[in-house]
Amino acid sequence: MSEILEVLMIISFGASWPFNVVKSYKARTAKGKSLWFLCLIIFGYIAGILSKFLNTTYMADISEKWYVLFFYFLNLTMVTADLIIYFRNKQLDRRNGK
């Protein structure tokens, strides 16, 4: 049951990332984005993933509980995509003199 609640938490946190990535891409500006915020979120997801890999009880049942790690990696991918778009948008801002 705790894994299901954890997945619900991660899904709740991650539900907004696809929309945020699309918004960042379309905006073509880094204004209003925080590099430190994105890095902190990435750090948190990496810490969560590492905690799963270091948890021997979880790893013993990984074949039944793989979905928890899946959502961690999915969210990490989304935030990393947003980080990449941030740097693209920062470069566009420089080119456009913003």
Summary of the structure (lengths in Angstrom):
residues: 98
radius of gyration: 16.1
end to end distance: 49.3
largest distance: 54.2
contacts: 241
relative contact order: 0.19
helix: 85%
strand: 0%
